[in-house]
Amino acid sequence: MTVYVYRDGRLVDRDTASPRHSKPVRGVISDEMPAMRHPITQKLMDSKSRFRAETRAHGCVEVGNDVQRDTRRMEGFDSSSRKADIARAIQELGG
């Protein structure tokens, strides 16, 4: 059965129709990557999914290259006591 698509105001056989755009296709994520050794197992891998599965299997978490921020607050640590402790340490060391 012939399937038709609409191109330039007319119906055209899908097998002979030109694509709607000539721009490169975006959003295709390949499972391939340059071969590299896994830092835990030292196995040579070229598959992203196998690499991630191996990482998870060893209880680790894969992180990207985004800046990691530690948002935890330290309990019982205020700047006034820290400044006093630093001044006392300098004085004790003869500075």
DRENRO-749569 format. One record per residue: residue in one letter; x negated, y, z negated of N, C-alpha, C in turn; residue number from 1. Coordinates in Angstrom, 1 decimal, m for minus. Layout:
BEGIN
(pt 'A', (X, Y, Z), (X, Y, Z), (X, Y, Z), NUM)
...
***
This chain:
BEGIN
(pt 'M', (m0.8, m1.2, 0.0), (0.0, 0.0, 0.0), (m0.9, 1.2, 0.0), 1)
(pt 'T', (m0.6, 2.1, 0.9), (m1.4, 3.4, 1.0), (m1.0, 4.4, m0.1), 2)
(pt 'V', (m2.0, 5.0, m0.7), (m1.7, 6.0, m1.7), (m2.1, 7.3, m1.2), 3)
(pt 'Y', (m1.3, 8.3, m1.3), (m1.5, 9.6, m0.8), (m1.8, 10.6, m1.9), 4)
(pt 'V', (m2.6, 11.6, m1.6), (m2.9, 12.7, m2.6), (m2.7, 14.0, m1.9), 5)
(pt 'Y', (m2.4, 15.1, m2.6), (m2.1, 16.4, m2.1), (m3.4, 17.2, m2.0), 6)
(pt 'R', (m3.8, 17.5, m0.8), (m5.0, 18.3, m0.6), (m4.8, 19.4, 0.4), 7)
(pt 'D', (m5.1, 20.7, 0.1), (m5.0, 21.8, 1.0), (m3.6, 21.9, 1.6), 8)
(pt 'G', (m2.6, 21.7, 0.9), (m1.2, 21.8, 1.3), (m0.6, 20.7, 2.1), 9)
(pt 'R', (m1.3, 19.5, 2.2), (m0.8, 18.4, 2.9), (m1.1, 17.1, 2.2), 10)
(pt 'L', (m0.4, 16.0, 2.5), (m0.7, 14.7, 2.0), (m1.8, 14.0, 2.8), 11)
(pt 'V', (m2.7, 13.5, 2.1), (m3.9, 12.8, 2.7), (m4.1, 11.5, 2.1), 12)
(pt 'D', (m4.5, 10.5, 2.9), (m4.8, 9.2, 2.4), (m5.9, 9.3, 1.3), 13)
(pt 'R', (m5.7, 8.7, 0.1), (m6.6, 8.9, m1.0), (m8.0, 8.4, m0.7), 14)
(pt 'D', (m8.1, 7.4, 0.1), (m9.4, 6.8, 0.4), (m10.3, 7.7, 1.3), 15)
(pt 'T', (m9.6, 8.6, 2.0), (m10.4, 9.5, 2.9), (m10.4, 11.0, 2.4), 16)
(pt 'A', (m9.7, 11.2, 1.3), (m9.5, 12.6, 0.8), (m10.8, 13.1, 0.2), 17)
(pt 'S', (m11.1, 14.4, 0.3), (m12.3, 14.9, m0.3), (m12.0, 15.2, m1.8), 18)
(pt 'P', (m13.0, 15.3, m2.6), (m12.7, 15.6, m4.0), (m12.1, 17.0, m4.1), 19)
(pt 'R', (m11.4, 17.3, m5.2), (m10.8, 18.6, m5.4), (m11.9, 19.7, m5.7), 20)
(pt 'H', (m13.0, 19.3, m6.2), (m14.1, 20.2, m6.5), (m15.4, 19.6, m6.2), 21)
(pt 'S', (m16.4, 20.4, m6.0), (m17.7, 19.9, m5.7), (m18.7, 20.2, m6.8), 22)
(pt 'K', (m18.2, 20.7, m8.0), (m19.1, 20.9, m9.1), (m19.5, 19.6, m9.8), 23)
(pt 'P', (m20.6, 19.6, m10.5), (m21.0, 18.3, m11.2), (m19.9, 18.0, m12.3), 24)
(pt 'V', (m19.7, 16.7, m12.5), (m18.7, 16.3, m13.5), (m19.4, 16.4, m14.9), 25)
(pt 'R', (m18.7, 17.0, m15.8), (m19.2, 17.2, m17.2), (m18.5, 16.3, m18.1), 26)
(pt 'G', (m19.1, 16.1, m19.2), (m18.4, 15.3, m20.3), (m18.6, 13.8, m20.2), 27)
(pt 'V', (m19.5, 13.4, m19.3), (m19.7, 11.9, m19.2), (m20.9, 11.6, m20.1), 28)
(pt 'I', (m20.7, 10.8, m21.1), (m21.8, 10.5, m22.0), (m22.2, 9.1, m21.8), 29)
(pt 'S', (m23.4, 8.9, m21.4), (m24.0, 7.6, m21.1), (m24.5, 6.9, m22.4), 30)
(pt 'D', (m24.5, 5.6, m22.3), (m25.0, 4.8, m23.5), (m26.5, 4.6, m23.3), 31)
(pt 'E', (m27.1, 5.0, m22.2), (m28.5, 4.8, m22.0), (m29.3, 6.0, m22.6), 32)
(pt 'M', (m30.5, 5.7, m23.0), (m31.4, 6.7, m23.5), (m32.8, 6.2, m23.2), 33)
(pt 'P', (m33.8, 7.1, m23.2), (m35.2, 6.7, m23.1), (m35.5, 5.7, m24.2), 34)
(pt 'A', (m36.2, 4.6, m23.8), (m36.5, 3.6, m24.8), (m37.4, 4.2, m25.9), 35)
(pt 'M', (m37.0, 3.8, m27.2), (m37.7, 4.3, m28.3), (m37.6, 3.2, m29.4), 36)
(pt 'R', (m38.6, 3.3, m30.3), (m38.6, 2.3, m31.4), (m37.7, 2.8, m32.6), 37)
(pt 'H', (m36.9, 1.9, m33.1), (m36.1, 2.3, m34.2), (m37.0, 2.5, m35.4), 38)
(pt 'P', (m36.8, 3.5, m36.2), (m37.7, 3.8, m37.3), (m37.6, 2.8, m38.4), 39)
(pt 'I', (m36.5, 2.1, m38.5), (m36.4, 1.1, m39.6), (m36.9, m0.3, m39.2), 40)
(pt 'T', (m36.4, m0.8, m38.1), (m36.7, m2.1, m37.6), (m37.9, m2.2, m36.7), 41)
(pt 'Q', (m38.3, m1.1, m36.1), (m39.4, m1.1, m35.1), (m39.1, m1.8, m33.8), 42)
(pt 'K', (m37.8, m2.1, m33.6), (m37.3, m2.7, m32.3), (m37.3, m1.6, m31.3), 43)
(pt 'L', (m37.7, m2.0, m30.1), (m37.6, m1.1, m28.9), (m36.2, m1.1, m28.4), 44)
(pt 'M', (m35.5, 0.1, m28.3), (m34.1, 0.2, m27.9), (m33.9, 1.2, m26.9), 45)
(pt 'D', (m33.0, 0.9, m25.9), (m32.6, 1.9, m24.9), (m31.1, 2.1, m24.9), 46)
(pt 'S', (m30.4, 1.7, m25.9), (m28.9, 1.8, m26.0), (m28.6, 2.6, m27.2), 47)
(pt 'K', (m27.9, 3.7, m27.0), (m27.5, 4.6, m28.1), (m26.6, 3.8, m29.1), 48)
(pt 'S', (m25.6, 3.1, m28.6), (m24.7, 2.4, m29.5), (m25.4, 1.3, m30.3), 49)
(pt 'R', (m26.3, 0.6, m29.7), (m27.1, m0.4, m30.5), (m28.0, 0.3, m31.6), 50)
(pt 'F', (m28.6, 1.4, m31.2), (m29.4, 2.2, m32.1), (m28.6, 2.6, m33.3), 51)
(pt 'R', (m27.4, 3.2, m33.0), (m26.5, 3.6, m34.1), (m26.0, 2.5, m35.0), 52)
(pt 'A', (m25.7, 1.4, m34.4), (m25.2, 0.2, m35.1), (m26.3, m0.3, m36.0), 53)
(pt 'E', (m27.6, m0.4, m35.5), (m28.7, m0.8, m36.3), (m28.9, 0.1, m37.5), 54)
(pt 'T', (m28.8, 1.4, m37.3), (m29.0, 2.4, m38.3), (m27.9, 2.2, m39.4), 55)
(pt 'R', (m26.7, 2.0, m39.0), (m25.6, 1.8, m40.0), (m25.7, 0.5, m40.7), 56)
(pt 'A', (m26.2, m0.5, m40.0), (m26.4, m1.8, m40.7), (m27.4, m1.8, m41.8), 57)
(pt 'H', (m28.3, m0.9, m41.8), (m29.3, m0.8, m42.8), (m28.9, 0.3, m43.9), 58)
(pt 'G', (m27.7, 0.8, m43.8), (m27.2, 1.7, m44.8), (m27.6, 3.1, m44.7), 59)
(pt 'C', (m28.1, 3.5, m43.5), (m28.6, 4.8, m43.2), (m27.6, 5.6, m42.4), 60)
(pt 'V', (m27.7, 6.9, m42.4), (m26.8, 7.8, m41.7), (m27.6, 8.6, m40.7), 61)
(pt 'E', (m27.1, 8.6, m39.4), (m27.8, 9.4, m38.4), (m27.3, 10.8, m38.4), 62)
(pt 'V', (m28.3, 11.7, m38.4), (m27.9, 13.2, m38.5), (m28.5, 13.8, m37.2), 63)
(pt 'G', (m27.8, 14.9, m36.8), (m28.3, 15.6, m35.6), (m29.4, 16.6, m35.9), 64)
(pt 'N', (m29.6, 17.5, m35.0), (m30.6, 18.5, m35.2), (m30.1, 19.8, m35.8), 65)
(pt 'D', (m28.8, 19.8, m36.3), (m28.3, 21.0, m36.9), (m29.0, 21.2, m38.2), 66)
(pt 'V', (m29.0, 22.4, m38.7), (m29.6, 22.8, m39.9), (m28.7, 22.2, m41.1), 67)
(pt 'Q', (m29.4, 21.4, m41.9), (m28.6, 20.9, m43.1), (m28.8, 21.8, m44.2), 68)
(pt 'R', (m27.6, 22.2, m44.8), (m27.7, 23.1, m45.9), (m27.2, 22.3, m47.2), 69)
(pt 'D', (m27.9, 22.5, m48.3), (m27.5, 21.9, m49.5), (m26.7, 22.9, m50.2), 70)
(pt 'T', (m25.4, 22.6, m50.3), (m24.4, 23.6, m50.9), (m24.1, 23.3, m52.4), 71)
(pt 'R', (m24.9, 22.3, m53.0), (m24.7, 22.0, m54.4), (m25.2, 23.1, m55.3), 72)
(pt 'R', (m24.5, 23.3, m56.4), (m25.0, 24.3, m57.3), (m25.7, 23.6, m58.5), 73)
(pt 'M', (m26.8, 24.2, m58.9), (m27.5, 23.6, m60.1), (m26.8, 24.1, m61.4), 74)
(pt 'E', (m26.5, 23.1, m62.2), (m25.9, 23.4, m63.5), (m26.9, 23.9, m64.5), 75)
(pt 'G', (m26.5, 24.9, m65.3), (m27.4, 25.4, m66.4), (m28.7, 26.0, m65.9), 76)
(pt 'F', (m28.7, 26.7, m64.8), (m30.0, 27.2, m64.3), (m29.7, 28.7, m63.8), 77)
(pt 'D', (m29.9, 29.6, m64.7), (m29.6, 31.0, m64.3), (m30.9, 31.8, m64.1), 78)
(pt 'S', (m30.9, 32.9, m63.3), (m32.1, 33.6, m62.9), (m32.8, 34.3, m64.1), 79)
(pt 'S', (m32.0, 34.7, m65.1), (m32.6, 35.4, m66.2), (m33.6, 34.5, m67.0), 80)
(pt 'S', (m33.1, 33.3, m67.3), (m34.0, 32.3, m68.0), (m35.1, 31.9, m67.2), 81)
(pt 'R', (m34.9, 31.8, m65.9), (m36.0, 31.4, m65.0), (m37.1, 32.5, m65.0), 82)
(pt 'K', (m36.7, 33.7, m64.9), (m37.7, 34.8, m64.9), (m38.5, 34.9, m66.2), 83)
(pt 'A', (m37.8, 34.6, m67.3), (m38.4, 34.6, m68.6), (m39.4, 33.4, m68.7), 84)
(pt 'D', (m39.0, 32.3, m68.2), (m39.9, 31.1, m68.2), (m41.2, 31.3, m67.4), 85)
(pt 'I', (m41.0, 32.0, m66.2), (m42.1, 32.3, m65.3), (m43.1, 33.3, m66.0), 86)
(pt 'A', (m42.5, 34.3, m66.6), (m43.3, 35.3, m67.3), (m44.1, 34.7, m68.5), 87)
(pt 'R', (m43.4, 33.8, m69.2), (m44.1, 33.1, m70.4), (m45.2, 32.2, m69.9), 88)
(pt 'A', (m45.0, 31.5, m68.8), (m46.0, 30.6, m68.2), (m47.2, 31.4, m67.8), 89)
(pt 'I', (m47.0, 32.5, m67.1), (m48.1, 33.4, m66.7), (m48.9, 33.9, m67.9), 90)
(pt 'Q', (m48.2, 34.3, m68.9), (m48.8, 34.8, m70.1), (m49.7, 33.7, m70.8), 91)
(pt 'E', (m49.1, 32.5, m70.9), (m49.8, 31.4, m71.5), (m51.1, 31.0, m70.7), 92)
(pt 'L', (m51.0, 31.1, m69.4), (m52.2, 30.8, m68.6), (m53.2, 31.9, m68.5), 93)
(pt 'G', (m52.9, 33.0, m69.1), (m53.9, 34.1, m69.2), (m53.8, 35.0, m68.0), 94)
(pt 'G', (m52.7, 35.1, m67.3), (m52.6, 35.9, m66.1), (m52.2, 37.3, m66.3), 95)
***
